[in-house]
Amino acid sequence: MNQQTHEAIARSKRRPEKIYLRVTHAGLAPADPYAETRLREKKYKPGDILSAQLSKLRKQGSHKNAHKIGVLMMQAHDDFRYYVNAHDVLKRLQVESGAACEEIKIKKRSGEWELHRYPLSFSFDSLGEAEFNEAVKVICRYIVDVYWPDMEPEEIDLMAERMPNE
């Protein structure tokens, strides 16, 4: 098995598979053919009782635009030129800015406390629309404060939004 296969197996063991459903007048139905296939493969049938944790997914375009901020920084700022993907840039900006991060203080051997940030997932079902949008605003404000002080946060977001899909 290759490295990607090992990583995929490890991820699948950490959290249960998510199958997307669509609300209908009669209840819930598979959201797409893939979801339909997965439900059939799991041998679920009418009358089965399942447990679920439901959340409304964000608009797909907002997720793409957030990653475009990473692309923009890779292309336009020297501090990010050696990154190979926008996702890693976005995670770095997330940690630096504290946007959608868990924070924990760890006591060092010297007795001093050190703050560590762990970025939450930006996946569609991990953050709601409002939390996601706020995290992106925090990142844009941070970019202006630290990297491009001559710009406004809205300009960063607009520049990223207008970038072509990559």
PyMOL commands that place a pseudoatom at each C-alpha (Angstrom):
pseudoatom trace, name=CA, resn=MET, resi=1, chain=A, elem=C, hetatm=0, pos=[0.000, 0.000, 0.000]
pseudoatom trace, name=CA, resn=ASN, resi=2, chain=A, elem=C, hetatm=0, pos=[1.182, 3.522, -0.760]
pseudoatom trace, name=CA, resn=GLN, resi=3, chain=A, elem=C, hetatm=0, pos=[1.357, 6.438, 1.695]
pseudoatom trace, name=CA, resn=GLN, resi=4, chain=A, elem=C, hetatm=0, pos=[-1.924, 7.969, 0.511]
pseudoatom trace, name=CA, resn=THR, resi=5, chain=A, elem=C, hetatm=0, pos=[-3.757, 4.690, 1.104]
pseudoatom trace, name=CA, resn=HIS, resi=6, chain=A, elem=C, hetatm=0, pos=[-2.356, 4.459, 4.641]
pseudoatom trace, name=CA, resn=GLU, resi=7, chain=A, elem=C, hetatm=0, pos=[-3.413, 8.049, 5.338]
pseudoatom trace, name=CA, resn=ALA, resi=8, chain=A, elem=C, hetatm=0, pos=[-6.915, 7.415, 3.971]
pseudoatom trace, name=CA, resn=ILE, resi=9, chain=A, elem=C, hetatm=0, pos=[-7.301, 4.331, 6.169]
pseudoatom trace, name=CA, resn=ALA, resi=10, chain=A, elem=C, hetatm=0, pos=[-6.077, 6.241, 9.224]
pseudoatom trace, name=CA, resn=ARG, resi=11, chain=A, elem=C, hetatm=0, pos=[-8.556, 9.062, 8.531]
pseudoatom trace, name=CA, resn=SER, resi=12, chain=A, elem=C, hetatm=0, pos=[-11.428, 6.626, 8.082]
pseudoatom trace, name=CA, resn=LYS, resi=13, chain=A, elem=C, hetatm=0, pos=[-10.696, 5.035, 11.456]
pseudoatom trace, name=CA, resn=ARG, resi=14, chain=A, elem=C, hetatm=0, pos=[-10.733, 8.410, 13.195]
pseudoatom trace, name=CA, resn=ARG, resi=15, chain=A, elem=C, hetatm=0, pos=[-14.194, 9.535, 12.220]
pseudoatom trace, name=CA, resn=PRO, resi=16, chain=A, elem=C, hetatm=0, pos=[-17.261, 7.903, 10.810]
pseudoatom trace, name=CA, resn=GLU, resi=17, chain=A, elem=C, hetatm=0, pos=[-18.070, 8.265, 7.126]
pseudoatom trace, name=CA, resn=LYS, resi=18, chain=A, elem=C, hetatm=0, pos=[-20.435, 11.072, 6.299]
pseudoatom trace, name=CA, resn=ILE, resi=19, chain=A, elem=C, hetatm=0, pos=[-23.175, 10.430, 3.782]
pseudoatom trace, name=CA, resn=TYR, resi=20, chain=A, elem=C, hetatm=0, pos=[-24.995, 13.524, 2.602]
pseudoatom trace, name=CA, resn=LEU, resi=21, chain=A, elem=C, hetatm=0, pos=[-28.791, 13.626, 2.653]
pseudoatom trace, name=CA, resn=ARG, resi=22, chain=A, elem=C, hetatm=0, pos=[-31.359, 15.985, 1.169]
pseudoatom trace, name=CA, resn=VAL, resi=23, chain=A, elem=C, hetatm=0, pos=[-34.501, 17.103, 3.006]
pseudoatom trace, name=CA, resn=THR, resi=24, chain=A, elem=C, hetatm=0, pos=[-37.684, 16.125, 1.132]
pseudoatom trace, name=CA, resn=HIS, resi=25, chain=A, elem=C, hetatm=0, pos=[-41.360, 16.449, 2.066]
pseudoatom trace, name=CA, resn=ALA, resi=26, chain=A, elem=C, hetatm=0, pos=[-41.300, 12.797, 3.109]
pseudoatom trace, name=CA, resn=GLY, resi=27, chain=A, elem=C, hetatm=0, pos=[-38.103, 13.023, 5.177]
pseudoatom trace, name=CA, resn=LEU, resi=28, chain=A, elem=C, hetatm=0, pos=[-34.467, 12.547, 4.199]
pseudoatom trace, name=CA, resn=ALA, resi=29, chain=A, elem=C, hetatm=0, pos=[-33.165, 11.057, 0.953]
pseudoatom trace, name=CA, resn=PRO, resi=30, chain=A, elem=C, hetatm=0, pos=[-29.675, 10.484, -0.471]
pseudoatom trace, name=CA, resn=ALA, resi=31, chain=A, elem=C, hetatm=0, pos=[-28.287, 13.796, -1.749]
pseudoatom trace, name=CA, resn=ASP, resi=32, chain=A, elem=C, hetatm=0, pos=[-26.643, 12.298, -4.832]
pseudoatom trace, name=CA, resn=PRO, resi=33, chain=A, elem=C, hetatm=0, pos=[-25.920, 8.976, -6.579]
pseudoatom trace, name=CA, resn=TYR, resi=34, chain=A, elem=C, hetatm=0, pos=[-22.768, 8.442, -4.504]
pseudoatom trace, name=CA, resn=ALA, resi=35, chain=A, elem=C, hetatm=0, pos=[-24.752, 8.733, -1.252]
pseudoatom trace, name=CA, resn=GLU, resi=36, chain=A, elem=C, hetatm=0, pos=[-27.356, 6.351, -2.660]
pseudoatom trace, name=CA, resn=THR, resi=37, chain=A, elem=C, hetatm=0, pos=[-24.656, 3.796, -3.480]
pseudoatom trace, name=CA, resn=ARG, resi=38, chain=A, elem=C, hetatm=0, pos=[-23.028, 4.088, -0.047]
pseudoatom trace, name=CA, resn=LEU, resi=39, chain=A, elem=C, hetatm=0, pos=[-26.349, 3.556, 1.730]
pseudoatom trace, name=CA, resn=ARG, resi=40, chain=A, elem=C, hetatm=0, pos=[-27.046, 0.496, -0.422]
pseudoatom trace, name=CA, resn=GLU, resi=41, chain=A, elem=C, hetatm=0, pos=[-23.532, -0.889, 0.238]
pseudoatom trace, name=CA, resn=LYS, resi=42, chain=A, elem=C, hetatm=0, pos=[-24.087, -0.491, 3.968]
pseudoatom trace, name=CA, resn=LYS, resi=43, chain=A, elem=C, hetatm=0, pos=[-27.243, -2.582, 3.520]
pseudoatom trace, name=CA, resn=TYR, resi=44, chain=A, elem=C, hetatm=0, pos=[-29.548, 0.043, 5.058]
pseudoatom trace, name=CA, resn=LYS, resi=45, chain=A, elem=C, hetatm=0, pos=[-33.152, -0.604, 4.186]
pseudoatom trace, name=CA, resn=PRO, resi=46, chain=A, elem=C, hetatm=0, pos=[-36.541, 1.049, 4.790]
pseudoatom trace, name=CA, resn=GLY, resi=47, chain=A, elem=C, hetatm=0, pos=[-37.559, 0.710, 8.419]
pseudoatom trace, name=CA, resn=ASP, resi=48, chain=A, elem=C, hetatm=0, pos=[-33.970, 0.667, 9.763]
pseudoatom trace, name=CA, resn=ILE, resi=49, chain=A, elem=C, hetatm=0, pos=[-33.362, 3.115, 12.574]
pseudoatom trace, name=CA, resn=LEU, resi=50, chain=A, elem=C, hetatm=0, pos=[-30.104, 5.044, 12.241]
pseudoatom trace, name=CA, resn=SER, resi=51, chain=A, elem=C, hetatm=0, pos=[-28.435, 7.632, 14.404]
pseudoatom trace, name=CA, resn=ALA, resi=52, chain=A, elem=C, hetatm=0, pos=[-27.274, 10.837, 12.799]
pseudoatom trace, name=CA, resn=GLN, resi=53, chain=A, elem=C, hetatm=0, pos=[-25.814, 14.191, 13.629]
pseudoatom trace, name=CA, resn=LEU, resi=54, chain=A, elem=C, hetatm=0, pos=[-27.260, 16.673, 11.147]
pseudoatom trace, name=CA, resn=SER, resi=55, chain=A, elem=C, hetatm=0, pos=[-25.806, 19.997, 10.049]
pseudoatom trace, name=CA, resn=LYS, resi=56, chain=A, elem=C, hetatm=0, pos=[-26.529, 22.258, 7.122]
pseudoatom trace, name=CA, resn=LEU, resi=57, chain=A, elem=C, hetatm=0, pos=[-23.596, 22.480, 4.718]
pseudoatom trace, name=CA, resn=ARG, resi=58, chain=A, elem=C, hetatm=0, pos=[-22.106, 25.789, 3.645]
pseudoatom trace, name=CA, resn=LYS, resi=59, chain=A, elem=C, hetatm=0, pos=[-22.260, 27.193, 0.157]
pseudoatom trace, name=CA, resn=GLN, resi=60, chain=A, elem=C, hetatm=0, pos=[-19.546, 25.544, -1.904]
pseudoatom trace, name=CA, resn=GLY, resi=61, chain=A, elem=C, hetatm=0, pos=[-18.254, 28.790, -3.407]
pseudoatom trace, name=CA, resn=SER, resi=62, chain=A, elem=C, hetatm=0, pos=[-17.254, 30.254, -0.038]
pseudoatom trace, name=CA, resn=HIS, resi=63, chain=A, elem=C, hetatm=0, pos=[-14.887, 27.331, 0.601]
pseudoatom trace, name=CA, resn=LYS, resi=64, chain=A, elem=C, hetatm=0, pos=[-13.182, 27.832, -2.776]
pseudoatom trace, name=CA, resn=ASN, resi=65, chain=A, elem=C, hetatm=0, pos=[-12.784, 31.556, -2.135]
pseudoatom trace, name=CA, resn=ALA, resi=66, chain=A, elem=C, hetatm=0, pos=[-11.091, 30.919, 1.210]
pseudoatom trace, name=CA, resn=HIS, resi=67, chain=A, elem=C, hetatm=0, pos=[-8.536, 28.685, -0.471]
pseudoatom trace, name=CA, resn=LYS, resi=68, chain=A, elem=C, hetatm=0, pos=[-8.002, 31.371, -3.107]
pseudoatom trace, name=CA, resn=ILE, resi=69, chain=A, elem=C, hetatm=0, pos=[-6.677, 33.557, -0.289]
pseudoatom trace, name=CA, resn=GLY, resi=70, chain=A, elem=C, hetatm=0, pos=[-3.963, 30.933, 0.140]
pseudoatom trace, name=CA, resn=VAL, resi=71, chain=A, elem=C, hetatm=0, pos=[-3.228, 30.982, -3.612]
pseudoatom trace, name=CA, resn=LEU, resi=72, chain=A, elem=C, hetatm=0, pos=[-3.121, 34.782, -3.567]
pseudoatom trace, name=CA, resn=MET, resi=73, chain=A, elem=C, hetatm=0, pos=[-0.580, 34.779, -0.723]
pseudoatom trace, name=CA, resn=MET, resi=74, chain=A, elem=C, hetatm=0, pos=[1.553, 32.122, -2.465]
pseudoatom trace, name=CA, resn=GLN, resi=75, chain=A, elem=C, hetatm=0, pos=[1.667, 34.182, -5.645]
pseudoatom trace, name=CA, resn=ALA, resi=76, chain=A, elem=C, hetatm=0, pos=[1.976, 37.660, -4.195]
pseudoatom trace, name=CA, resn=HIS, resi=77, chain=A, elem=C, hetatm=0, pos=[3.972, 37.493, -0.953]
pseudoatom trace, name=CA, resn=ASP, resi=78, chain=A, elem=C, hetatm=0, pos=[7.536, 36.243, -0.512]
pseudoatom trace, name=CA, resn=ASP, resi=79, chain=A, elem=C, hetatm=0, pos=[6.823, 34.678, 2.903]
pseudoatom trace, name=CA, resn=PHE, resi=80, chain=A, elem=C, hetatm=0, pos=[4.583, 32.111, 1.200]
pseudoatom trace, name=CA, resn=ARG, resi=81, chain=A, elem=C, hetatm=0, pos=[6.358, 31.467, -2.109]
pseudoatom trace, name=CA, resn=TYR, resi=82, chain=A, elem=C, hetatm=0, pos=[7.756, 28.059, -1.084]
pseudoatom trace, name=CA, resn=TYR, resi=83, chain=A, elem=C, hetatm=0, pos=[4.402, 26.541, -0.178]
pseudoatom trace, name=CA, resn=VAL, resi=84, chain=A, elem=C, hetatm=0, pos=[3.126, 23.940, -2.626]
pseudoatom trace, name=CA, resn=ASN, resi=85, chain=A, elem=C, hetatm=0, pos=[-0.586, 24.242, -1.893]
pseudoatom trace, name=CA, resn=ALA, resi=86, chain=A, elem=C, hetatm=0, pos=[-3.092, 26.857, -0.801]
pseudoatom trace, name=CA, resn=HIS, resi=87, chain=A, elem=C, hetatm=0, pos=[-4.473, 24.647, 1.967]
pseudoatom trace, name=CA, resn=ASP, resi=88, chain=A, elem=C, hetatm=0, pos=[-1.185, 24.756, 3.904]
pseudoatom trace, name=CA, resn=VAL, resi=89, chain=A, elem=C, hetatm=0, pos=[-0.997, 28.536, 3.510]
pseudoatom trace, name=CA, resn=LEU, resi=90, chain=A, elem=C, hetatm=0, pos=[-4.555, 28.881, 4.771]
pseudoatom trace, name=CA, resn=LYS, resi=91, chain=A, elem=C, hetatm=0, pos=[-3.769, 26.676, 7.800]
pseudoatom trace, name=CA, resn=ARG, resi=92, chain=A, elem=C, hetatm=0, pos=[-0.688, 28.788, 8.584]
pseudoatom trace, name=CA, resn=LEU, resi=93, chain=A, elem=C, hetatm=0, pos=[-2.739, 31.987, 8.370]
pseudoatom trace, name=CA, resn=GLN, resi=94, chain=A, elem=C, hetatm=0, pos=[-5.422, 30.375, 10.488]
pseudoatom trace, name=CA, resn=VAL, resi=95, chain=A, elem=C, hetatm=0, pos=[-2.936, 29.535, 13.254]
pseudoatom trace, name=CA, resn=GLU, resi=96, chain=A, elem=C, hetatm=0, pos=[-1.124, 32.883, 13.052]
pseudoatom trace, name=CA, resn=SER, resi=97, chain=A, elem=C, hetatm=0, pos=[-4.382, 34.845, 13.235]
pseudoatom trace, name=CA, resn=GLY, resi=98, chain=A, elem=C, hetatm=0, pos=[-6.152, 32.540, 15.700]
pseudoatom trace, name=CA, resn=ALA, resi=99, chain=A, elem=C, hetatm=0, pos=[-9.152, 32.281, 13.367]
pseudoatom trace, name=CA, resn=ALA, resi=100, chain=A, elem=C, hetatm=0, pos=[-11.275, 29.217, 14.215]
pseudoatom trace, name=CA, resn=CYS, resi=101, chain=A, elem=C, hetatm=0, pos=[-8.590, 27.750, 16.451]
pseudoatom trace, name=CA, resn=GLU, resi=102, chain=A, elem=C, hetatm=0, pos=[-8.635, 25.921, 19.744]
pseudoatom trace, name=CA, resn=GLU, resi=103, chain=A, elem=C, hetatm=0, pos=[-6.094, 27.320, 22.166]
pseudoatom trace, name=CA, resn=ILE, resi=104, chain=A, elem=C, hetatm=0, pos=[-4.282, 25.572, 24.967]
pseudoatom trace, name=CA, resn=LYS, resi=105, chain=A, elem=C, hetatm=0, pos=[-1.590, 26.835, 27.323]
pseudoatom trace, name=CA, resn=ILE, resi=106, chain=A, elem=C, hetatm=0, pos=[1.275, 24.469, 27.991]
pseudoatom trace, name=CA, resn=LYS, resi=107, chain=A, elem=C, hetatm=0, pos=[3.716, 24.911, 30.856]
pseudoatom trace, name=CA, resn=LYS, resi=108, chain=A, elem=C, hetatm=0, pos=[7.328, 24.790, 29.709]
pseudoatom trace, name=CA, resn=ARG, resi=109, chain=A, elem=C, hetatm=0, pos=[10.185, 23.380, 31.805]
pseudoatom trace, name=CA, resn=SER, resi=110, chain=A, elem=C, hetatm=0, pos=[11.232, 26.936, 32.597]
pseudoatom trace, name=CA, resn=GLY, resi=111, chain=A, elem=C, hetatm=0, pos=[7.884, 27.414, 34.336]
pseudoatom trace, name=CA, resn=GLU, resi=112, chain=A, elem=C, hetatm=0, pos=[6.616, 29.825, 31.708]
pseudoatom trace, name=CA, resn=TRP, resi=113, chain=A, elem=C, hetatm=0, pos=[3.358, 29.204, 29.911]
pseudoatom trace, name=CA, resn=GLU, resi=114, chain=A, elem=C, hetatm=0, pos=[3.226, 28.967, 26.140]
pseudoatom trace, name=CA, resn=LEU, resi=115, chain=A, elem=C, hetatm=0, pos=[0.088, 29.335, 24.032]
pseudoatom trace, name=CA, resn=HIS, resi=116, chain=A, elem=C, hetatm=0, pos=[-0.490, 26.712, 21.324]
pseudoatom trace, name=CA, resn=ARG, resi=117, chain=A, elem=C, hetatm=0, pos=[-3.162, 27.015, 18.652]
pseudoatom trace, name=CA, resn=TYR, resi=118, chain=A, elem=C, hetatm=0, pos=[-4.784, 24.110, 16.836]
pseudoatom trace, name=CA, resn=PRO, resi=119, chain=A, elem=C, hetatm=0, pos=[-6.758, 25.067, 13.731]
pseudoatom trace, name=CA, resn=LEU, resi=120, chain=A, elem=C, hetatm=0, pos=[-10.263, 23.665, 13.409]
pseudoatom trace, name=CA, resn=SER, resi=121, chain=A, elem=C, hetatm=0, pos=[-11.219, 22.077, 10.134]
pseudoatom trace, name=CA, resn=PHE, resi=122, chain=A, elem=C, hetatm=0, pos=[-12.684, 24.365, 7.479]
pseudoatom trace, name=CA, resn=SER, resi=123, chain=A, elem=C, hetatm=0, pos=[-14.525, 21.390, 5.949]
pseudoatom trace, name=CA, resn=PHE, resi=124, chain=A, elem=C, hetatm=0, pos=[-18.113, 22.005, 4.875]
pseudoatom trace, name=CA, resn=ASP, resi=125, chain=A, elem=C, hetatm=0, pos=[-19.676, 20.241, 7.818]
pseudoatom trace, name=CA, resn=SER, resi=126, chain=A, elem=C, hetatm=0, pos=[-17.189, 21.249, 10.518]
pseudoatom trace, name=CA, resn=LEU, resi=127, chain=A, elem=C, hetatm=0, pos=[-17.935, 24.969, 10.665]
pseudoatom trace, name=CA, resn=GLY, resi=128, chain=A, elem=C, hetatm=0, pos=[-21.272, 26.627, 10.092]
pseudoatom trace, name=CA, resn=GLU, resi=129, chain=A, elem=C, hetatm=0, pos=[-21.628, 29.414, 7.527]
pseudoatom trace, name=CA, resn=ALA, resi=130, chain=A, elem=C, hetatm=0, pos=[-21.430, 32.217, 10.112]
pseudoatom trace, name=CA, resn=GLU, resi=131, chain=A, elem=C, hetatm=0, pos=[-18.365, 30.773, 11.900]
pseudoatom trace, name=CA, resn=PHE, resi=132, chain=A, elem=C, hetatm=0, pos=[-16.627, 30.100, 8.597]
pseudoatom trace, name=CA, resn=ASN, resi=133, chain=A, elem=C, hetatm=0, pos=[-17.285, 33.620, 7.278]
pseudoatom trace, name=CA, resn=GLU, resi=134, chain=A, elem=C, hetatm=0, pos=[-16.052, 35.137, 10.531]
pseudoatom trace, name=CA, resn=ALA, resi=135, chain=A, elem=C, hetatm=0, pos=[-12.859, 33.041, 10.379]
pseudoatom trace, name=CA, resn=VAL, resi=136, chain=A, elem=C, hetatm=0, pos=[-12.183, 34.241, 6.818]
pseudoatom trace, name=CA, resn=LYS, resi=137, chain=A, elem=C, hetatm=0, pos=[-12.728, 37.872, 7.926]
pseudoatom trace, name=CA, resn=VAL, resi=138, chain=A, elem=C, hetatm=0, pos=[-10.275, 37.389, 10.798]
pseudoatom trace, name=CA, resn=ILE, resi=139, chain=A, elem=C, hetatm=0, pos=[-7.686, 35.972, 8.384]
pseudoatom trace, name=CA, resn=CYS, resi=140, chain=A, elem=C, hetatm=0, pos=[-8.187, 38.896, 5.964]
pseudoatom trace, name=CA, resn=ARG, resi=141, chain=A, elem=C, hetatm=0, pos=[-7.820, 41.440, 8.816]
pseudoatom trace, name=CA, resn=TYR, resi=142, chain=A, elem=C, hetatm=0, pos=[-4.687, 39.617, 9.953]
pseudoatom trace, name=CA, resn=ILE, resi=143, chain=A, elem=C, hetatm=0, pos=[-3.172, 39.712, 6.440]
pseudoatom trace, name=CA, resn=VAL, resi=144, chain=A, elem=C, hetatm=0, pos=[-3.764, 43.476, 6.359]
pseudoatom trace, name=CA, resn=ASP, resi=145, chain=A, elem=C, hetatm=0, pos=[-2.296, 43.985, 9.847]
pseudoatom trace, name=CA, resn=VAL, resi=146, chain=A, elem=C, hetatm=0, pos=[0.815, 41.860, 9.281]
pseudoatom trace, name=CA, resn=TYR, resi=147, chain=A, elem=C, hetatm=0, pos=[1.539, 41.461, 5.578]
pseudoatom trace, name=CA, resn=TRP, resi=148, chain=A, elem=C, hetatm=0, pos=[-0.229, 44.221, 3.596]
pseudoatom trace, name=CA, resn=PRO, resi=149, chain=A, elem=C, hetatm=0, pos=[-0.915, 47.207, 5.872]
pseudoatom trace, name=CA, resn=ASP, resi=150, chain=A, elem=C, hetatm=0, pos=[-1.779, 49.469, 2.908]
pseudoatom trace, name=CA, resn=MET, resi=151, chain=A, elem=C, hetatm=0, pos=[-4.880, 47.414, 2.064]
pseudoatom trace, name=CA, resn=GLU, resi=152, chain=A, elem=C, hetatm=0, pos=[-8.307, 46.837, 3.592]
pseudoatom trace, name=CA, resn=PRO, resi=153, chain=A, elem=C, hetatm=0, pos=[-9.542, 43.357, 4.632]
pseudoatom trace, name=CA, resn=GLU, resi=154, chain=A, elem=C, hetatm=0, pos=[-12.372, 43.559, 2.092]
pseudoatom trace, name=CA, resn=GLU, resi=155, chain=A, elem=C, hetatm=0, pos=[-9.815, 44.138, -0.681]
pseudoatom trace, name=CA, resn=ILE, resi=156, chain=A, elem=C, hetatm=0, pos=[-8.009, 40.907, 0.217]
pseudoatom trace, name=CA, resn=ASP, resi=157, chain=A, elem=C, hetatm=0, pos=[-11.265, 38.950, 0.082]
pseudoatom trace, name=CA, resn=LEU, resi=158, chain=A, elem=C, hetatm=0, pos=[-12.273, 40.625, -3.206]
pseudoatom trace, name=CA, resn=MET, resi=159, chain=A, elem=C, hetatm=0, pos=[-8.879, 39.937, -4.814]
pseudoatom trace, name=CA, resn=ALA, resi=160, chain=A, elem=C, hetatm=0, pos=[-9.109, 36.280, -3.836]
pseudoatom trace, name=CA, resn=GLU, resi=161, chain=A, elem=C, hetatm=0, pos=[-12.705, 36.024, -5.032]
pseudoatom trace, name=CA, resn=ARG, resi=162, chain=A, elem=C, hetatm=0, pos=[-11.756, 37.380, -8.468]
pseudoatom trace, name=CA, resn=MET, resi=163, chain=A, elem=C, hetatm=0, pos=[-8.865, 34.982, -8.952]
pseudoatom trace, name=CA, resn=PRO, resi=164, chain=A, elem=C, hetatm=0, pos=[-9.470, 32.260, -11.543]
pseudoatom trace, name=CA, resn=ASN, resi=165, chain=A, elem=C, hetatm=0, pos=[-10.094, 28.743, -10.240]
pseudoatom trace, name=CA, resn=GLU, resi=166, chain=A, elem=C, hetatm=0, pos=[-6.932, 26.683, -10.010]
for i in range(1, 166): cmd.bond("trace and resi %d" % i, "trace and resi %d" % (i + 1))
show_as sticks, trace
zoom trace
